[in-house]
């Protein structure tokens, strides 16, 4: 079963591990027919498309859970939403085969909506898009290196309404290259406060067309 859910409000401050534990407890409380791992400390066989940085909100997170019995997507949603805490809510679900490719393997891009109160970022965005190379310091657990983030920005738009800038961005999200919106914003507008919400995950069809990750997961069912 794959399910799409939002992680909003105070839940944005839950770490990825907190989210995993909360979802597992909710599935047990809901009495869902999920499959457990073997061993001394059994846990629900559950995976997420990718982690979300602490402090960011999302309307499009996706989980993949193995089932040990039959349940319809509608019943799954009803039972899980009845026990989830405020800020977590599943919006849709679909049955897929356990042998279907992992969502992380299908994902190519992530979309974000960003608000920057009191700042006009139109010129900064226009200047960024005019460049072929933008070097930024990218940190990982093991090292820090300078990388060209420009090719990882697949779409970027800014609208300023006189009070705030609203940015829409589609960034590369693969095993090889993953650009976080925080790093792009540090490059575009260092020191500017921004509210970030993840709004979409995408995969690519064989012809290169962009498709929602949830729909791509269903296609592999």
C-alpha positions, 0 to 999 in steps of 0.5 A: 500500500502507498499513501500520500500524507501531509506533515503540517503545523507542529509536526514539521518539527518532528524528525524523520525518526519521530515520524517513523515511530509515530506512523508505526504506533498509529498503524498498530493502534488502527489495527491495520493488517501490516507486515512486521519484520522478524527478529527480537524487535519487530517493527512495521515494514514501512518506508518513506519516499525521502526524509523532510528537513526538520522545520519544513512542512509538506502536503505530499509526503508518501509512505509505502507499507507492506500488508499482511492481509486485505484492506481497501485504500478507503478503509486504510485511510479511514482507520489511519486518519482516526488515530493520527495526531493533528498535523498528520493526515493521509489524503489518498492511498493505493494498493501496489505489489510488494515487488514494485520498485521503491519510491526513492528509485522512481523519484527525480524531482521535488516541488516547493512553495516558498513565501518570503515576507517583506522581500522582493526576490524577483531580481535575485531569481532573474539573475540566478536563472541567467547564469549557467553556473552557481557554486554553493557549499553542499554539506553531507555527513562525511564532507563539505564540497563546492558544487554547481547547483544551477543544473539541479534547479529544473524550474524557478518562478517568483511573484511579488505582490508588494508584501511578500515574494512567492516562489515555486521551485522544482529541484532535482531529487535523486540518489545522485543529486539532491538539492535542498530548498534551504541551500538554494534560498541561502544562495538567492537571498542570504539572511531572508526569512522564508516559509517552505512547504513541499508540494510535490514529488515527481518521476519521469516517464520513458519519454521524459514527461514529468509525472507525479510520484504517487501516480508513478507508483500506481503505474508500477502496481 
